[in-house]
Amino acid sequence: MREKTLGVFKNRIKKNIMTQKDIANLILKQFAETNSKPNHIIQERWINQVLFGQLNPKEQELLNSAISDLVNEGLITTEDRRGFCLVLTEKGFDTIYPIDENNVIETIGRTIMKQFASTNSKVNHTVDFRWINFTLRKGLNPKEDALIENAIEKLAKEGLITIEDRHGFCMVLTQKGFDAIY
């Protein structure tokens, strides 16, 4: 009975071991979590102090191969920038932030209109760019962030808002926008 129990326990342990691909994905996830853009880096310090500490000895042996895989796929390069680092490539950037631009523009537009609604805005009320810079941008990755202007232009083209300079750039709710949110 004990042998059978140990066998089940060993199988459970082995299932938790990360593969080379899993380790490569952890590296890409770190780039994504830091909102990295092409040419942004992960320093050797993060690899040694954070990533290495998450890996067991067998997984640690796979780390260099995982990095090599990412380099061979063109997702990162390795460089010496006052110390070893991993550098995100354009292809890596596209891989960690796969987006449907039209969907993102629609989502950002809905979020802007929800902001008008959440403040009980009426016709001619505004949402200024401080809200965009300090609230909206926080939840977006770099690719999504680059589409904010497109979303605003689309809302203006649809007649839901106007863009005005009222002691600073702001979006102004129109009658059509008012009717759309209430």
N, C-alpha and C positions, 0 to 999 in steps of 0.2 A: 504494500500500500504506500509506504513511504517513497519508494522509487517512482511510482506513478505520480505522486504529488510533486516531487522534485522535477520530473520531466515536464509537467504542466507549467511549473514555475519558470523553468529555463525557457520554454517557448514564449511565455509572456515577456520575459526580459528581452529576448532577441527581437521581438516585434517592435520594441521601443527604440531600437538602434536606428539612427539616422543613416540615410544613404548619402552618397556623394551629391546627388541631385538635391536632396533636402538641405544639405549644407550650403550649396550654391544658392538655393532659394532664400536661406537666412541672410546671405550677403545682399542679395537683391532687395529683400524686405527692409534691410537697414537703409539702403539708399532711398527707398520709397518713404520710410518713416521720417526721414530727415528732409523730405521734399526736395531731393537732389535734382539738379538739372545736368545736362551734359557738361563734362569736365569737372564736376564736383567729386570730392574724394572721400574715401574712408581711410583713416590713418591706421598704421600698424598697431598703434596703441589700442584701438577698439578691437582689432583682431585678437591681440594677445590678452587683453584684460577682460573683455566681455565675451566674445564669441568662443574663444578657447575654453573659457570656464564653463560654458554650456555643453561642451562636448566631452564624452567619455574618451578614454585612451584610444579605442579602436576608431572612433569618429575623428579624433585629432589627426590620425594618420591619413585620413581622407581629405583634409583641409586643402593641402597644396594641389591635389588633383581636382578638387571642386573649383578652385581659383583658376587652374589651367583650363578647365572646361568653359568657364565664363569668358576667359580671354579668347579661346579658340572659336567660340560662338560670336565673338565680336561685341559682347555686351559690356565688357570692361577692358581696361588695359592696366598694366602695373607700371608704376614709375617711381623714381626717387625724387621726391620733392621735400628735401630736408628730412629724409627718412622714407622708408618704403610705404607706398599707399596704393589703393585700388582707385581707378578713375573710371567714372561712368561715361560710356560712349553715347552717341546719338541713338544707336540701335538699342542699347540698354535702357535709355530713357523711354523710348517707344514701347519697350517690353514691360517696364514696371508701371507704366501709366497707359494701359490700353483704353481708349475712350471712343465713343461715338459722338463726334462733334455736334451734330444736330440735336441729339438727346441732351447733351450737356448744356447747350444754349437754351433749350426749352426749360430744363430744370433750374438753371440760374434765373431765367425770366420769371418762372413761377415763384421762386424764393423772393425775388424783389417785390413781386406783387403781394405776396404774403406779408412782407414787411409793411407795406402800405396798410393792409387789412389789420395787422396786429396792433397798429397804432391808431386804429379807427379813423384813418385819413378820409378827408372829403376832397372834392374837386379843388385843385390848386394847392393842396398840401404837398410837402416835399419829403424826400429821403435824400440826405446829402452823402457826399463821398466818404465822410468819416465812417458811416455805417458800413459801406463797402470795404473800406480799408481795414477796419478794426473788427468787423464781425463776419461779413460774408467770406472774405479771403481766408480766414482761419480754417475753414472746413474744406478748402479746395487744394488739390495738388497743382503743381506748376502748369500742367497742360490745361486744366480746367480754368485756372486763374487767367490764363491768356485769352480765354473766350468771354470774359466778363463784358468787355466793350462790345463784342458782337451781340450779346444778349440784350444789352441796353439799347443798341441801335435797332434791334428787331422789335423791341417793345415800342420804341418811338415810331418806327415805320408802321406798326400796326395801329398807331394812334392811342395807345394805352397811357403813354407818358410823353412829356416833352422834356428836353434837356435844356436847362437854363443856367445862367450865371447870376445867382442872387447872393452876392458877397461870397462867392465860391460856387463851384459846380454842383448842381443838384438835379435830381429827377423830380418832375412835377406831375402829379396825378391829373389826368384829363377826365372829362365826363365819361368817355368810353371806358377808360380804366376803372373809374368808380363803379360803373354799371357791371363791369366784368368781375369785380371782387365781392360785390354784395348781392 
